[in-house]
């Protein structure tokens, strides 16, 4: 595929996502107005009288008909204005830009941990089906997905921080005595590497370890199961039997032929798992006081903060569209026989 055709296909895929994003904007706007509570009451405080609440509601534009509010929201959205978060008093765009890198960094490290454990487990289980190794791997997978993330996080904190004292306190992205690196990308680990601040890199990695393991353990099972199933299917193929009959070494058959051909369904699973992790790491962020987008969404829901909730859902939708596009592109890199179709 030429570069021009690839760009054309990418543009076409993005255009296909536009109706979905429009639908998400409409549904999110309607559902947020159905939330219990009043953001004007939250903003005014418990001691405010009805007149003060009415003035605040008018200043926030909540006194207008819902249809008029929607058109105002869309008009502002077209120029990149997502409104102001009632819970923080800052623009929603600024809050998302500040918090999203924290959530993505945590999700990526959790996914890296899950891959480092689940793919070898899946390959090992597929290479010895119905053996003791296979049964042990499946027990580990089941245990990982059965434990709630908040329980796993609290258990790890209790063991490694409270009992052993080898983990830092669960107080966000950095210990209180550490200074964050200069803001370049918003990812503390990458920013620390860019500026050469290895003390900040060490501190950020220490803070990432327990929440990343907590998040990774929960999604370990689906990746390992898909790896095992894909490997079993490929290992029973004719070309694998031919490779073995020709006397090729076992490791070459397993990794150069079988594993490479089993990667496509695994990558599909990774896309779904990453989207799930990014949208459901709220409990992990709360347990470890992680200042990510999940914590922001919870605070917005408690305050019935329309603009913040709408901005959160829209940001997640855009990320999901971009993730699916990235996975489609990875298909063509791993297997050239797979073509992007417009």
Steps between C-alpha positions, in 0.01 A plus 500: 500500500638838400527790744229693313252213512578442867431865582180488294384193690583657835306812405205286392507311829501825693202624298319177583548578869336843474136372524598295805653802671193711416277234653717489813479880535118491478452203735748632755336844502155351561616252765695756700186714528324194640753467784362569848623818660558855385848636420383849597413375851840330528682813383300732728561296814280371776435845654376665178142619471267441205570841348875439495450156346276650231763761414770233475275282287443796268873578480567136408233508229290231667187717499471472120295230323689173452503532119656845525756368748588223255561737210714724722700192608553387140600852394761513776610147420577595141761748623648260754322643805375217722382734772617552857509226763284597796691267732838669435416837342740435212426446129415138423753496216775601743393237753495225237839603361647496851344173620483287187878435478492367857225250413660396171840451668346282769300303243804444278713373787215276614468365147876443475490299824198302378673421169824399670310244708203392289666436162767263640226330704281459192786365288610265779147369549451448125829315464390244764120475474313322781819454698567612856664812359188580298273453803729714718500779241122496480473518879725807503289662225177432688638635826618818331162584348299391806658742748348852497753770419437695821564186708819419310622858536427516873663160551817605318513824700456308826775251419763708322447838666361430848660163585823494299554874458662461158237687299446877512178639650205486257471874458487559127757515222796606717605480861451820696876558521556459124472774241326436166709530184446796265173459311575389143253222418313469830640147551731519799716207392550630146554860616758385755690309229486795260650746750730243658341522847557141611401572859152599380498194272577270793235667718232483229575133425475416869160668520383326181596149607215401733210667311629361168516149645151543646360608165698240303389206714136573420548484121758223500246221448338605167839562336638166621187312392504655155872425463444139602203453265677665205817297557305173525328576170824588323693204646242263348548651152654312209795735456603446865490123451707544184755714686531236772529221243788688338688488828490869590593580861211519746564864595506602132168327434342652811612860460603560139195326353227425754518809723523746212191354334311503831562871560202648312223378735722589795538857372123525459465398863763756600299779343187408692696443821678836478171683446349315794799578722499869413130535576484278807813588697292732719524272804876464459540877479289547812689236700841644409389868495600513135410839343367358176196542283307233693519696824395811310195318360392379845527850645301635205222244547472577871465870422266443201762690302353488148796647314755276672300180444438586134868582450606172662268287283599685182872461578452126557310467172775676304765282665303187412474606134873573481582171671295299251672679213842423650408132532392489136837643401683248718325220313671598178839521672476154659333328206544671159222281361251704707403816313316805624173515314314824454 
